[in-house]
Amino acid sequence: MSSRKSGSRTLLWSVIMSSPGPLVVGLGLLAGRSSTQIADFIRRSSELLAIIMSFVIYKITNKNENFDENKKALLERRSNLFVGAMMCLGGAFMLILAFLSEVSDKGNVIPGLAIAVMGVIANTIFWRRYTALNKAEPNAILAVQARLYFAKSLVDFCVTIALLSVALAPESMISVLLDFIGSIIVALYLIRCGFKTIRENIK
């Protein structure tokens, strides 16, 4: 199988594997009110849109070897600017939410915790896969996906720790602090990635 087909298939699987995350975490919010879980829902929704756009752009720009390079750069730049702006807005919203959220009665965070644990495993696998594909045949989209999935695995680990503390000791001060810190980490991650994406794509 060619590198282009492998890249396209990996991106498609990224979309498929990422799609259930926002839905499951969103349904979990009906029972739980953890600020980390809310932040995680927004973060996963933003990442899913970014992955879908990357998949579409990759398919369009790699459909043949003679695709116009200027048009390719324009498509990638516009898409990245939109995703970057959305991530910055989402991160800013989550920072406000973290400081305004209630500190008691977080409810059921198990759905979000389950997704976060699976996210650590899946994102690590995708990070290694994208790294290998980009090493075999360098591609801007695949390189960004490798960086994105490395960050996603780290954030999912932080979310796992925060939600696990809420699940085990929902009334303790430690769980409250970890939940708050977890939402801050996710928010700052989104803002940092969004700002970096915008900066890299503005001429």
Secondary structure, DSSP 8 states (H G I E B T S, - for coil): --HHHHHHHHHHHHHHHHTHHHHHHHHHTTTB--HHHHHHHHHHHHHHHHHHHHHHHHHHHTSSTT--HHHHHHHHHHHHHHHHHHHHHHHHHHHHHHHHS-SS--B--HHHHHHHHHHHHHHHHHHHHHHHHHHHS--HHHHHHHHHHHHHHHHHHHHHHHHHHHHH-TTSHHHHHHHHHHHHHHHHHHHHHHHHHHHHH--
